[in-house]
Amino acid sequence: MFNFRRPIALVALAVLLVVAAPIWAAQVQVYSQSPDFNGLYASQNDTSGGFGSFATAYDDFTLASAATLTQVTWTGGYTNPQSAGTITGWTVIFWSDSGGAPGSALATFGLAGNAGETFLQNDAIGDPTYSYSAAVNWAAAGGTKYWLSVVPDIGFPPQWGWTTSSQGDGVSYQVFFGSGSTNPHDLAFSLYATQNTGVPEPGSLMLLGTGVVGLAGMLRRKLGA
């Protein structure tokens, strides 16, 4: 007599392998301008000295292809005086381009805390510089010029500034006490997106392994019956 139990169990195993197939996804860097530690451009919302949001620094970027950005990292530091202050929050904004300057705000992310402030080194003029990171979720088109701004909430003094970079198109932008102008330096930041890679997510591997072990035990019991 034909035994239906074996093919049914094998079909169930095949179905589980398809359903529980690993999701091959990870954070991938899609744009980067490394710090050259040659100076800072002021960007700050003064929360205690009465100046308010007196300075905003921006830099432009263009992605090679469309991507949903999930993380932004940047480098900045302190001057006037050259000692660390207390950052209580950040405003990270993506902007459209308007004739080579920031245009309208496309996506705004407000973050509590200091964005994981981690000391890197003193720059060329002795300003202590730090790395920062923030989670975002914004779909950017490929081949389109955008602008990024990062502004900390921190009382003056000290003054916070975005670190320069020697990579990019050689242009950034700054609004200082209401006056906007281009600057002959890029600023240090990187952008990340979630993309398919060759590394499976641990949760999927656990589900797959548990399912295979369970079905293997069932096969042994069924076939031994």
C-alpha positions as CSV (number, residue, x, y, z in Angstrom):
1,M,0.0,0.0,0.0
2,F,1.3,3.5,-0.9
3,N,2.3,5.5,2.2
4,F,1.0,9.1,2.0
5,R,2.7,10.2,5.2
6,R,6.2,10.6,3.7
7,P,5.3,12.8,0.7
8,I,2.9,15.0,2.9
9,A,5.7,15.6,5.4
10,L,8.2,16.4,2.7
11,V,5.8,18.9,1.1
12,A,5.3,20.5,4.5
13,L,9.1,20.9,4.8
14,A,9.3,22.5,1.4
15,V,6.6,24.9,2.3
16,L,8.3,25.9,5.5
17,L,11.6,26.5,3.7
18,V,9.8,28.9,1.3
19,V,7.8,30.7,4.0
20,A,10.7,31.0,6.4
21,A,13.4,31.9,3.8
22,P,15.9,34.3,5.3
23,I,15.4,38.1,4.6
24,W,18.8,39.2,3.3
25,A,18.8,42.8,4.5
26,A,21.3,45.2,6.2
27,Q,22.2,48.8,6.5
28,V,24.3,49.9,3.5
29,Q,26.1,53.1,3.1
30,V,24.8,55.0,0.0
31,Y,26.6,58.3,0.4
32,S,29.6,59.5,2.4
33,Q,31.7,62.6,2.9
34,S,34.5,61.9,5.5
35,P,35.7,64.6,7.9
36,D,39.0,66.3,7.2
37,F,39.0,68.0,10.7
38,N,40.0,71.4,9.3
39,G,37.2,73.5,11.0
40,L,33.5,73.9,11.8
41,Y,30.5,75.7,10.4
42,A,28.1,76.9,13.1
43,S,24.7,75.2,13.3
44,Q,22.8,75.7,16.5
45,N,19.5,76.3,18.3
46,D,20.5,78.3,21.4
47,T,18.2,77.0,24.2
48,S,19.5,79.3,27.0
49,G,21.4,82.3,25.7
50,G,18.5,84.0,24.0
51,F,19.7,83.7,20.4
52,G,17.4,80.9,19.4
53,S,18.0,79.1,16.1
54,F,20.7,81.6,15.0
55,A,22.7,79.3,12.7
56,T,21.9,76.5,10.3
57,A,24.5,74.7,8.2
58,Y,23.5,72.7,5.1
59,D,25.3,70.4,2.6
60,D,24.0,68.9,-0.6
61,F,24.1,65.4,-1.9
62,T,22.9,63.3,-4.9
63,L,22.3,59.6,-4.7
64,A,23.3,57.3,-7.6
65,S,20.0,55.5,-7.4
66,A,16.7,55.7,-5.4
67,A,16.9,54.6,-1.8
68,T,14.9,54.8,1.4
69,L,17.3,56.4,3.9
70,T,17.2,54.8,7.3
71,Q,20.2,56.4,9.1
72,V,22.3,59.6,9.0
73,T,25.7,60.0,10.7
74,W,27.7,63.2,10.9
75,T,30.7,64.8,12.6
76,G,30.8,68.1,14.5
77,G,32.4,69.8,17.5
78,Y,32.6,72.7,19.9
79,T,34.3,76.1,19.8
80,N,34.0,79.4,21.5
81,P,35.0,78.0,23.9
82,Q,36.6,74.7,22.9
83,S,34.8,72.6,25.4
84,A,31.8,70.2,25.1
85,G,28.3,71.4,25.9
86,T,25.1,69.6,26.7
87,I,23.0,68.7,23.6
88,T,19.4,68.0,24.5
89,G,18.0,67.3,21.1
90,W,18.5,67.5,17.3
91,T,16.5,68.6,14.3
92,V,17.6,66.7,11.1
93,I,15.9,68.0,7.9
94,F,16.1,67.0,4.2
95,W,15.5,69.8,1.8
96,S,14.9,70.2,-1.9
97,D,17.3,72.2,-4.1
98,S,16.4,75.7,-5.2
99,G,19.0,77.1,-7.7
100,G,22.0,75.8,-5.8
101,A,20.6,76.5,-2.3
102,P,18.3,74.8,0.2
103,G,14.7,75.1,-0.9
104,S,11.7,73.6,0.9
105,A,11.8,71.1,3.7
106,L,10.9,67.6,2.5
107,A,11.3,65.5,5.7
108,T,11.9,66.6,9.3
109,F,13.1,64.4,12.1
110,G,13.3,65.6,15.7
111,L,15.4,63.6,18.1
112,A,15.8,63.7,21.9
113,G,19.2,63.5,23.4
114,N,22.7,64.0,22.0
115,A,22.5,61.4,19.0
116,G,25.1,59.1,20.6
117,E,27.8,61.8,20.8
118,T,31.2,60.0,20.7
119,F,34.5,61.8,20.8
120,L,36.8,61.3,17.8
121,Q,39.7,63.8,18.0
122,N,40.6,67.5,18.1
123,D,40.6,69.2,14.7
124,A,43.4,71.2,13.2
125,I,42.6,74.3,15.3
126,G,42.0,72.4,18.5
127,D,38.2,72.0,18.4
128,P,37.0,68.7,20.0
129,T,35.0,66.8,17.4
130,Y,32.5,64.0,17.8
131,S,30.5,61.6,15.8
132,Y,26.6,61.5,15.8
133,S,24.0,59.2,14.5
134,A,20.2,59.4,13.9
135,A,17.5,57.0,12.6
136,V,15.4,58.4,9.8
137,N,12.9,57.0,7.3
138,W,12.8,58.9,4.0
139,A,12.6,57.8,0.4
140,A,15.1,59.8,-1.8
141,A,15.1,59.7,-5.6
142,G,18.3,58.9,-7.6
143,G,20.0,61.6,-9.6
144,T,18.3,64.4,-7.6
145,K,20.1,67.0,-5.7
146,Y,19.0,67.4,-2.0
147,W,20.3,69.2,1.0
148,L,20.7,68.0,4.6
149,S,20.8,70.2,7.7
150,V,21.6,69.1,11.3
151,V,20.9,71.5,14.2
152,P,21.5,70.7,17.9
153,D,19.5,72.1,20.8
154,I,22.3,73.5,23.0
155,G,22.8,76.5,25.1
156,F,25.4,79.1,24.0
157,P,28.2,79.1,25.0
158,P,29.8,76.9,23.7
159,Q,29.1,77.1,20.0
160,W,28.5,73.9,18.0
161,G,29.6,73.5,14.4
162,W,29.5,70.9,11.6
163,T,32.9,69.6,10.7
164,T,34.4,70.2,7.2
165,S,35.1,67.6,4.6
166,S,37.3,67.5,1.5
167,Q,34.9,65.2,-0.3
168,G,31.9,66.3,-2.3
169,D,31.3,69.2,-4.7
170,G,33.2,71.8,-2.7
171,V,30.1,73.8,-1.7
172,S,27.9,74.0,1.4
173,Y,25.5,76.6,2.7
174,Q,24.9,78.4,5.9
175,V,22.3,80.8,7.4
176,F,23.8,82.9,10.2
177,F,21.6,85.3,12.0
178,G,19.2,85.4,9.0
179,S,21.9,85.9,6.3
180,G,22.4,83.0,3.9
181,S,25.6,82.3,1.9
182,T,27.4,79.5,0.2
183,N,30.7,78.3,1.7
184,P,33.7,76.8,-0.2
185,H,33.8,73.6,2.0
186,D,31.8,70.4,2.2
187,L,30.6,69.0,5.5
188,A,31.1,65.6,7.0
189,F,28.2,63.1,6.9
190,S,27.1,59.7,5.7
191,L,23.7,58.3,4.6
192,Y,22.6,54.7,4.9
193,A,19.7,52.7,3.5
194,T,18.4,49.2,4.1
195,Q,19.2,47.0,1.1
196,N,19.3,43.3,0.2
197,T,22.7,41.8,1.0
198,G,24.2,38.3,1.6
199,V,23.7,38.4,5.3
200,P,20.4,36.7,6.7
201,E,18.6,38.3,9.6
202,P,19.0,36.3,12.8
203,G,15.2,36.1,13.4
204,S,14.7,34.4,10.0
205,L,17.5,32.0,10.7
206,M,16.0,31.0,14.0
207,L,12.6,30.4,12.5
208,L,14.1,28.4,9.7
209,G,16.2,26.3,12.1
210,T,13.4,25.7,14.5
211,G,11.1,24.6,11.7
212,V,13.6,22.2,10.2
213,V,14.4,20.6,13.5
214,G,10.7,20.2,14.3
215,L,9.9,18.6,10.9
216,A,12.9,16.4,11.1
217,G,11.6,15.0,14.4
218,M,8.2,14.5,12.9
219,L,9.6,12.6,9.9
220,R,11.5,10.3,12.2
221,R,8.4,9.5,14.2
222,K,6.2,9.1,11.1
223,L,8.6,7.0,9.2
224,G,9.3,4.8,12.2
225,A,5.6,4.1,12.7
